[in-house]
Amino acid sequence: MKISRVFLFSVLAAYVLWVVFPMVWVAYSSLKSDKEIFVHAFALPEAGKLHPENYARAWAEARFGDYFLNSVIVTGVSVALITLLGAMAAYALARFTHRLGRAVFWLFLAGLMLPAQLAMVPLFFELRALGLLNSRLGLVLVYTANGLPFAIFILAGFFQTLPRSLYEAAVVDGCTEAGAFWHVMLPLARPGLVTVAVFQFIGVWKEYFFAFLLLSGDPAGAARTLPLGLANLAITAQYQGDQGMLFAGLVLVTLPILAVYVVLQNYLVKGVTAGAVKG
């Protein structure tokens, strides 16, 4: 028994080291000069020779400040719409019986089964006809539509686990259907809402494919998000040899994801488990 535990602990420790070390290496490499990165790749930076200016140059010269603002706006609006619309649709599908309700639910689930790349060509032409290419609004609409199937799948299962007696008590007390949803059922679904918000935040914040396809026609890059900015920075660093600025850009992209996950991780297990009970 002890041998199996030691073996399991060793495997898990090795896996943690495998996952964590690259992030730590990127973090302290962002404070090194290019010469130090290439000559002593894995060595820690010397205390008196740190280069925090890598972050300043990534923020200003590589326009990460503009890209960061675009990502905050696009991600914030997209996550809010996905969570709100997903909760409303999931509640209706979970609480009200209709002969077409199950078909609609499976229609939403088809969005999880089919790869989004299949719709890229018609989606591109549709957004071009609407004049939404190279705009944050067009990107927000695409992200919202792409995230709704996952949100409805998780939240429908979560609403089904809530006692119906709470809804009936709210109606008896004089609540309308909308009032029961907004004031009773939705607050009880907070773990599921946070779970959906965290997963969608991570997915939208680091998304590259849709952003590249829908924003690449703007030479000024006014609507570019951080993944596009990081890709441009990687190409620039390859030719200019500015690896310190590249690592600083990687840290700037990664930190918000880690911060959101650390703050809200307590809701994730409960929300995913409850949402998986019923489909």
N, C-alpha and C positions, 0 to 999 in steps of 0.2 A: 504493500500500500504506500509506504514512504517513497519507494523508488518511482512509482507512477506519479506521485505528487511532485517529486523533484523534477522528473522529466517534463511534466506538464508546465511547471513553473519556469523551467529553462526555455521551453518552446515559446511561452508567452512573453518572457523577458526578451528573448531574441527578436520576437516580432515587434515588440514595443520599441526596441532599439532601432530596428530596421525602419520603422515609420517615423520616429521622432528625430533621429539624428539628421536626416536631410534638412528638416525644417530648422533645427538648431544651427546647422552648418551654413544655410542660407542667411540666417539672422546675423551671425557674427562675421560672415564674409562681406555683408553689406557695409561694415565699418572698416574694411581694409582697402588698401590701394590695389591697383591692378597688378603691380609687381609682386606684392605680397600674396595675392590670390594665386598667381601662376607659380611662384617660386616655393611658397609654403602653403599649399592649397588647404590642408586640414589643420594647420596650426592656428591657435587663438591669436587674435590681434594683440599687439603690445599695448599696455595701458596708456602709454604716452603718445601712441601713434594711431589713435582712432581717427576715422574720417567720417564724421557725421554730415559733412557737406555733400556726401553722396545722396542723401535724402533731399537736401535743398535743391540740388541740381535735377534730380528726378522730378521733384514737384514743380519746378519752374521751367527748366530747359526742355524737359520731355513733356511738359504740359499735363502732368499728372494731376495738378490742381483742377483743371477744366474737366478732365476725364473723371476724376473722383466725384465732382459735382453732378455730372451727367449720370453716373452710375447710382448715386444716392437718389436722384429724382426718379429715374427709370425703375430702379429696384423698389423704392418705397411705394410709388403709385401702383406698380404691378402687384406687389405682395398684398397691398390693401384691397385692390379690386378682386384678386383671386380669393382672398380670405372671405370678404364680404359676399360676393356673388356665389362662391362655393358653399358658404354656410346657408344661404337662402335656398339654393337649389337642393342641397342635401337634406335640409329640414323638410322641404315639401315632398321629396321622394321617400323619405323615411317615415313620415307621420301620416301621410294621406294616401289612401288606397285608390288607385285608378287603373283601369285596364291597360292604359298606355304607359303607366309609371315605370313598370319593370323594363319595358322596351327602351324608354328614355334613359333609364339608369345604365343599361347595357350599351346604349349608344355613346354615352359619356365614357364608359370603360373602354370602348374601342379606341379612344384617344390614347390610352395607355398601352394598348396592344400593337398599334401601328406606329412605325417610326415617323417622326415629324418631317424627315427629309423627303418623304413621298409627296408632300404638299408644297414643297418649296417653289417649284416653277409656277403653278397657278397663284400661289400666295404672292410671289414677286410681281406678277402682272396685275393682280388685283390691287395691291398697294400702290403701284405706279398709276393705275387708272384713278385712284382716289387722291393722288397727290401726297401720299404719306411716306414715300421713300425718303431716306436721309433725314428723318425726323424722329424725335423722341416719342411723339404720340404714336406713330406707326409701330415702333418697337414695343411700347407699352401694350398696345392692343394684341400684338402677336404673343407676347409673354403671358398675357392674361388668358388668352384662348388656350395656349399650350399648357398652362398650369391648372386649369379648371378640372380636368378629369381626375387628377391625383387628389385635389382638394375635396371633390365630391365623394370619391371613394372612401377617404379617411373619415370625413365628417358624417356621411350617411351612416356608417357603422357606429360612429360615436353617438349620434342622436338616437339610434335604435337601442342603445344600452341605457338611456335615461328613463327613469320610471314615468309611465304615462300618467300616473296619478298626480304628478306635479303639474302637468299640463291641464288636467281636468280640474284640479283645485284652482288654478289661475282663471280658467273660464268661469267657474262657479262664482268666484269673487268679482267677476265683472270685466275681466280682461277680454279684449278682442283677440282674434287670431294673431294679428300683428303684435299686439301688446304682450301676449303670452310668449311669442317668439323672442322679442327684443328684451323683455324684462325678466323672463324666467328661464327659458330654455337656452338662449345664447350665452348668458353668463355661466351656466352649468357646463357648457361645452368649451370652457376656456382652455383646458389642456389640449384638446383636439385642435383648437384654433391656433394655439401657440406652436404645436407640432407642424401644422401645415405652413404657418408663417416662416418657421425656421428652415424647413426643407426648401420652400420656394425662394427664400432669401438667398440661400446658398446656391441654388440652381441658377437664379437670374443674375446674381452678382458675378459669377464666373462664366456666364454663357458667352460663347464666342461665335458659334456658327451663324445664328440668326443675325447677330449684330454685324458680322462681316458682310453677309449677303445684302442686308437692307441699308447699311450706312456707308458702304464702300464707294458710292457714287459721289460723295461730298468731298471735294479736294481740300476744303478748309478744315474738315473734321470737327465741325462745331458740335455735333451730336454724338461723337465717339465716346464709348464707355471704356472702363479700365482694361478689360481684356484686349480690346483693339489697341489701346495705348501701349500695353505691355508687349504685344506682338511687334509693334513698330519700334519699341525700345530695344527689343531683342535683335531685330535686324540692324538697327543703328549700332548697337554695341558690338555686333559681329564685325563690322567694318572699321569702327573707331577704336575698338579695344577698350571700351569703358564698361568693364564687368562689374565694378563696384556700384555704379548707378543702376545697372540691370538688377543686381541683387536687392538694392534698396527698393526698386519698383516692385519686385516680387513680395517683399515684406509689406509694402503699403497695400497691395491687393489682398494679401492673406490675413492681415490683422483684423479687419472688420468681421470676417467669417469666424475666426477663433473667438473674438469677443462675444459675438451673438450666441455662439454655441455654448460657451462657458456660462454665460448669464442665464440662459434658458434651458440648459440641459436637463434640469429636474422635471420639466414637463414632457420631454420627448418620449421616455419609456411608457409613461402612463397614457399618453395620447395615442401612440402607435398601437399599444396593446389593446386599448378600448376600441380603436377604430378597426382592428382586425377581427373582432369577435363575430361580427355579422357583416355580410356584404349586401 
